[in-house]
Every structure is written in structure tokens, then in C-alpha cells.
Amino acid sequence: MDTSSAVKIFESLSSGIRLDIYRLLVRAGPEGRVAGEIGTELGVPPTNLSFHLKALTQSQLLSVTQEGRFLRYRAQLGLMQDLVAYLTAECCSGHPELCPETCQPPGSGVCHPISS
């Protein structure tokens, strides 16, 4: 991932509604949700929801598939994992094993805070 891709993702998540949508779809898992369900669960009117879903889809955080007259949205977890890896790639100057009190490598090179 490059800086411009990361910025695009952060810009798309800079709205509280969009962040709520993304988190809802993460919880929904691979099944995702159709637009009407998302709007109902979050109390967002259809025209407002459409605007936010479009922004999240354009940033590739969501995928969308047509199911008859419905659109089903799913969170693209791989992209979020790439973003986290991009943010933490330089953890402890690229050597997370040097700072185990703050990071521990899970095997993918991404640092995760050690829980107490």
C-alpha cells in the first residue's frame, strides 16, 4: 500500500456514519447486508446512506453485488489489514522484536499491542 491509497481510505472513513457503516459490515461478516438493512440498523435515510455507501465503495473498503433489485454490501477486510500493515510496518524501526513491551509480531509483520 502507498501513502495516497492510505489517505484515500482514511478520507472515506472520516465520517462518523461511514465508520459506523464499515463497522456494521465487519460485524456482519461475509454475508454482508443489503442497503435497506444498513439504513434501518443505523437509522440513516436512503439518500444519505447511498452517498456514504458510494464513498466507501469507491475507496474499495466495501464491495457491492446486485441481488435482484437489492444491493448487498460487504466489508473488504483484506484492504483494512493492508492498511494496518502499512501503518505498523515501521514498528520499532522495522524490528518489532526489539520492543516487545509495546509490540509483538503475530507472524505477519504487523505489530499488535500486548494486552495486559
N, C-alpha and C positions, 0 to 999 in steps of 0.2 A: 504494500500500500504506500502511496506517496502522500505528501502533505496536502495537495489540492483535493484528493479523494477524501482524506480525513476531515478537511474543512467542510466539504460538501455534506458529509454525514452529520457533523456537529451542527451545521446550519439547519438541516432538516429536523433535528431534534431540539432546536432551541425554543420550540413552542411547548408549553405545558400539555396542551391537547395532544400534540404529536407524540410526546413522550408517553402519555397515558395510552395512546393507541398502540404504540410499539410494545409496551409492557403487557398490555392485554393480549396481544397476539403471541408474545413469548409464552405467556401462561397457557394459551390455547394449544400450543404445540403444533404438530404437523397438520392437524385438522384445520387450523385457522378459523376464521369467522367470515361470514358474509357481511357486506357493508351495513345492512339493516340491523344485524345483531350488534355490531360495533357501536353504531349510533345509539341504540337502545341501552346498551350496558353503560355507556359513558354519558348519556344524556346530551348528545351533540346532534343538532339539526342536520338533515341530509345535505343541504347545500354547503354548510360549513364543513361537514365531515368529508365531502367529496374533495374540497380544496386541500385538506390536510392529508388525505389518503394519496392524492396525486403527488404531493411534495415528497412523501415517504417512498412512494413507488419510484419516482424519478431519481432519488438518491440510492435506489436499489436496496433499501432496508426492508422493503416489502416486495413480495411477488404477488401477482394477481392472475386469477384464472376465471374465465367465463364459465358459469354453470347455468345453462338455460338463460333466464333473464336476470340472474344474480351474479355478482362479482365476489369471489372468495379471495380474501387476503391472508397471507402467511408471512410471518417474520422470517427474514433471511439471517439465521443465526450465524452462519459462516462468515458473513460480512462483519458482524459485530465482533466475532472472535478475531478476525483480521485487524480490526480497529484496536482492540485491546492489545494484541501482539505488537502493533505499531507503536502504541503508547508506552509499552513496557520493554521494548527491545533494548533500550539503553540502561535498564535497571542495573544499578551498581556498576556503572561504566561497562555494561555488557557482560559482567561476570556476577550473576546473582548468587553464586556460591560464596562470594566474599562478604555478603551482608545477610546472613540467614536470619538475623533478628528482625529484618523488615521484609524480606522476600524469600520465597522458596520456589525453586523451579519444579513444575509438575511434570517435566519431561518434554514439553512443547517449546520451551524457551521463554514462556510467558511467566512473569512473576506474579505470585498471589500472596497477599498479606497473610502472615501466620496469625491464626485466631488464637486468642488467649483462653 
